[in-house]
Amino acid sequence: MAEQRVSEDSHAGHCLCGAVSYSIDGLLRDVINCHCGQCRRFHGHFAAYTAAPRSAVSIHDQNRQLKWYASSDKARRGFCRRCGSSLFWDAHGSELLRIAAGTLDQPTGLRTAAHIYIADQGDYYAVTDELDKRRQGL
């Protein structure tokens, strides 16, 4: 897999209703599309995540609408309780926080670098691009 690029720009994003927002002080990685069954169920399709160091991410949630769901013994998923937007995937012990790329404000300056968990992809679509495709994770 090609080395991931990193965007040095500052970024921001939010859920559909705006109750949960976040800002990132640069350092966003290229987008990875995850086709695992959990991501498909959480997002309604495959998930597109970027990642940033935890220390670079500030989450703004004055009304306590961000809810964390322990989706496995390895990670939790963050979403807005008010509108249901999926926002984060948080692996226990990782220095990176994964951020749903679709929640970022445009323009992002990012690119999609790869697909992971292709072995689990839905039977209703095909992945036909030239990007790196992994049967499992990275």
VENWOPE-V258671 format. One record per run of one state. SS is the DSSP state (@ for helix, = for strand, . for the rest). FROM is the first residue (numbers start at 0). TO is the last residue. If there is no record, write none. Layout:
# VENWOPE-V258671
SS,FROM,TO  SS,FROM,TO
This chain:
# VENWOPE-V258671
.,0,4  =,5,6  .,7,9  =,10,13  .,14,19  =,20,23  .,24,26  =,27,28  .,29,29  =,30,33  .,34,35  @,36,42  .,43,45  =,46,52  @,53,55  =,56,59  .,60,64  =,65,68  .,69,73  =,74,79  .,80,84  =,85,90  .,91,94  =,95,99  @,100,102  =,103,103  .,104,110  =,111,115  .,116,116  @,117,119  .,120,130  =,131,132  .,133,137
